[in-house]
Amino acid sequence: LAHNVAAQSGAPEATLIAFPDQGPRFESSIDNDKMATLFNLSTLETLLSSVGPKPLIEMMEGVFTHNREILAVIQQAYNDEDSQNLQARAHELRGMNGNFGLSEISRLCGDIENICRSGQAYLGSMDDMIYEILPQAMEDSNILFKQWVETLKPTSP
């Protein structure tokens, strides 16, 4: 819905775009409990209703690609005992994944950040997290997101 607003100061007319509170609604046959282990469903559903399935898929593909790229940097920083770079890259992934509803990846990256801040990053406490748990969460999220999207069906409001 577009509304023209005449500025009282004599400034040129501006167009405001008002978006409806609720976009198209979708449902999926993927179990919500399974999705909730890796995703913030509210964030994911808000993104879906805001941009639609195709743009969401494209955005998430970019997120998953970036995750893989930064994971390699995180692993190298850990090997090099570069806690500053490790913390910065974990922070980057924590925020980005949180914004896209990838809550488990975001949580794990927050844990890495906190360990770096504590100065305990190189006592072997993060080997499993850096090389097994985080990569597995990334892979599981990617697979489950694709399954979720494949089962989406529009619902009537």
N, C-alpha and C positions, 0 to 999 in steps of 0.2 A: 504494500500500500504506500503510495507516494503522496505526500502532502506538501503543498507550496506554503512557505512561510515568508511573509513580507516583513523585513526588518523595519522596526519603527524609526531607526536612525537614518533611513533613506538609502541604506546599503542595498545592493542588488538582491533580488529574490533568491532564496536557497531552497533546495529540495531535500527534505528529510525522508529517509526510507525507514518505515516502521515494519519490523518483522513480527509475525504472529508469535504468541507465546509458545505454541506447540507446532513443530513442523510435522512432516509425515511420520507416522508411527509404524514401527516394524516389530516383528516377533521372530524368534529363532527357536528351532527345536533342540538346540544345544542346552544342556542342563545349566541353569543359572548358578548352582553350587559349584560346578566344575569351572565355569567362567570366573566366578568370584575368587578362586584361588590365585588367579594370575592378573585379573583386570578389575578396575573400578568400573562397574557396569553403568553407574550413573553418568560418569564422564564419557564413556564410549557411546551410550545411547544419546547423550546430548550432542556429541559430534555427529553421529549418524543422522539425527533429525535436523541438524543445522546444515549439513553439506550434502547429505544423501550417500547412498552406497558407493557409487563409482569414485567420487572424489575422496571419500574416506579410505577406500582400498588403496588408491594412489598415494595418499599421505602416509598410510601405515606401511606401505612397501618402502617408502623413503625412510621411515623411522627404523624399520628392521634392517635395512641396508646400512644406515648410519650406525646402528648398534653394533653390527658385525665389525665395521671399520674401527670404531672406538674401542671395542673389546680387544682388538689386536694391540692398540696403543696402551691400554690398561695393562695387558699382560707384559708388554715390553717394559713399561715403567716399573712394574713390580719386579721383573728380572733385574732391572738396572738399579733397584732400590731408590728410585726417584719418587719419593713420597709426595712432593709438590705436584708433579705432573699426574700421578696416580689419583691424588685427591681432586685435582681440577677436572680430570676426565670423568671420574665417578660423579662429581657434582653436575657436570654437563648432562650425563645420561640420566641422573636422578630427576633433574628438572624436566628434561624433554619427555622422558617416559611417563612421568607423572601427569604432564599436560595432555598426553594421549591416552590416559587411562590404563597404562601398563604398570599397575601398582606393585607387582612382585619385583620386577626389574628395578623400579624406582626405590623400593625398600632395600633391596640388596646393595644398590649403589650408595644409598644413605649409610648403610652399615660400613661399607668400605671407606667412605668419607670420615666417619667417626673413628674408625680404627687408625686411619692416617693422622687425624688430629691428636689422638692419644699417644702417638709415637710407637705404637706396637705393630706397625705394618709388616715388619720383616722378621718376626719371630716364628714364622711358619703358620701363624694362625689363619692366614688367608689363602693358603695354597688351594684348598678345596673350593673356596668361594670363587677365586679368580679363574681356576682352570676347569671346574666341574659345575658348580651350582649356578653361577651367573650364566655361563654359556648354555646350560640346559634350560634355564628359565627363559632365555631369549628364544631358543628353538621351540620350546613348548608353547610360548606365547604366539609365535609366528604360525605354528600349525593350528592351534586352537582358534586364532583369529580367522584364518582361512576357512576352517570348518564352520565357524559361526556365520561368516558372510555368505557362504554357500547355502545356508538354510534360512536366510532372512526372507520374510514374506511381509508385504505391506498389510497393515490392518486398517480397518475403517475407524475414524475418530470417535 
